[in-house]
Amino acid sequence: MKILILGARGMLGQDLVKVLSAEHELTAWDLAELDITNREDVLGVISKLKPELVINAAAYTAVDKCETEFELAVKINGHAVGYLAEACEAIGATLIHFSTDYVFNGQKEAGYDEDEQKDPINAYGRSKALGEDLIQEKCSKFYICRIAWLYGAGGANFVDTMLKLSKTQDMLKVVDDQIGSPTYTIDVSNKVAEIINNSYQYGIYHIPNDGRVSWYEFASEIFRQAGIDIFLVPVATAEFPRPARRPSFSVLNNNKTSKLPGWKEALARYLKRNPNANPPRRTK
Ligand SMILES: NC(=O)c1ccc[n+]([C@@H]2O[C@H](COP(=O)([O-])OP(=O)(O)OC[C@H]3O[C@@H](n4cnc5c(N)ncnc54)[C@H](OP(=O)(O)O)[C@@H]3O)[C@@H](O)[C@H]2O)c1
C-alpha cells in the first residue's frame, strides 16, 4: 500500500517507519518536509502524492507547555489534523491519527470505552480532542487510535528518564495516584499494521499495552527489570505541582480489537532492545 507517514522522525513515527517499511511503500516526512499547519501545502502535496493511506504521528506533545502555548497546540493538534482529514477526503485516502487518554477527565476508575464522552482537563487534551472532532467531521475513512503513556527508542520518555535519574540519585519520589497504561511504540506500530492489513472497520480504537499501573508501580518495575537498586517513594500528585493537570484514571479500555501485549512484557522487550537507555533526544 502507498502510505504517507507524517511526524516520521518523532518517537512513534520512527517505529511506524521501521515496522511498516517491510510490507508497504512509504513516504516518511516530518516538519522539514511538510508543515501540517499549512493548509494549502497539506492539500496540494497530498493531492499530488496520492497516498492510499496517511498516518499522522505529528503532534505538539509537550503537555505542560500546551498550557502557555495553547494557540500553537490547537494549530498543530487541532486545525492541522482537520486539514489532513480534508486532504484525505478529497482523494479518497484513509487517515490514521493518534490521540490520547488525556481527552478524558480521568474520574472513571473502570476506564474509558472508545465511544465515551470526551472531557479533557488540560490544554493538550483539549487540542487533541479538537483534532478528533475535525477528523470525524471532515473525513469518512479514518482510524483514531488513542494511546497512552508512550515510550520508545526514538524519543524522550519516562523509562529513559527514570534510568538516567538513577545514575545520579539514590532516592526518587514518584507519583502513585495517577493510573494508566504504559505503551510501547513498537506494539502500537504492530497494531497499526494489523489494522491496515485486515481493513478493520473505520472508527475509534484504544490500543494501549494491556494492564493498568501507577507511575510509581511503573518505575518500580523498570528498576526491578533493569536490576537497579534504588529507594523509591510513592507520593501524591499534589506534591509535584505541574502546569497541566493530569487525569487520575486514564485507562483506555480496548473493546474492539485483540489486546496488545501486557505492559510488563512490553517493558522487558524495550529494556532488552535498549539496555543502556539512550539519552533523551530532546526535552519536553
Ligand atoms: N508521548 C506520549 O506519551 C503520548 C501519549 C498519548 C498519545 N500520544 C500521541 O501519539 C502521537 C505520537 O507522539 P510522539 O510522542 O511520538 O510525538 P513526538 O515524539 O513529539 O513527535 C512528533 C513529531 O511531530 C513533528 N511535528 C511537530 N509539529 C509539526 C508540524 N507542524 N508539522 C509536521 N510535523 C510536526 C515533531 O517535529 P519536531 O520535533 O521538530 O517538533 C516530531 O517529529 C501524537 O499524536 C501524540 O499526541 C503521545
The ligand as a Gaussian input file, in Angstrom:
#p B3LYP/6-31G(d) Opt

LIG

0 1
 N        4.176000      10.751000      24.047000
 C        3.137000      10.275000      24.719000
 O        3.227000       9.921000      25.903000
 C        1.798000      10.155000      24.031000
 C        0.720000       9.671000      24.775000
 C       -0.523000       9.557000      24.145000
 C       -0.668000       9.911000      22.822000
 N        0.403000      10.400000      22.131000
 C        0.198000      10.786000      20.731000
 O        0.982000       9.919000      19.923000
 C        1.432000      10.624000      18.759000
 C        2.945000      10.493000      18.634000
 O        3.543000      11.045000      19.807000
 P        5.130000      11.115000      19.983000
 O        5.398000      11.148000      21.443000
 O        5.781000      10.103000      19.109000
 O        5.414000      12.563000      19.397000
 P        6.813000      13.292000      19.200000
 O        7.947000      12.385000      19.533000
 O        6.712000      14.610000      19.890000
 O        6.857000      13.505000      17.612000
 C        6.021000      14.401000      16.972000
 C        6.676000      14.783000      15.661000
 O        5.825000      15.731000      15.007000
 C        6.658000      16.757000      14.480000
 N        5.898000      17.984000      14.299000
 C        5.595000      18.943000      15.205000
 N        4.920000      19.955000      14.635000
 C        4.780000      19.640000      13.323000
 C        4.194000      20.298000      12.211000
 N        3.610000      21.497000      12.333000
 N        4.228000      19.693000      11.002000
 C        4.818000      18.474000      10.848000
 N        5.417000      17.815000      11.876000
 C        5.397000      18.388000      13.095000
 C        7.734000      16.908000      15.520000
 O        8.825000      17.606000      14.977000
 P        9.763000      18.493000      15.986000
 O       10.338000      17.535000      16.959000
 O       10.758000      19.111000      15.062000
 O        8.830000      19.484000      16.624000
 C        8.038000      15.446000      15.853000
 O        8.990000      14.896000      14.974000
 C        0.925000      12.053000      18.916000
 O       -0.298000      12.196000      18.247000
 C        0.676000      12.184000      20.412000
 O       -0.308000      13.150000      20.704000
 C        1.631000      10.521000      22.703000

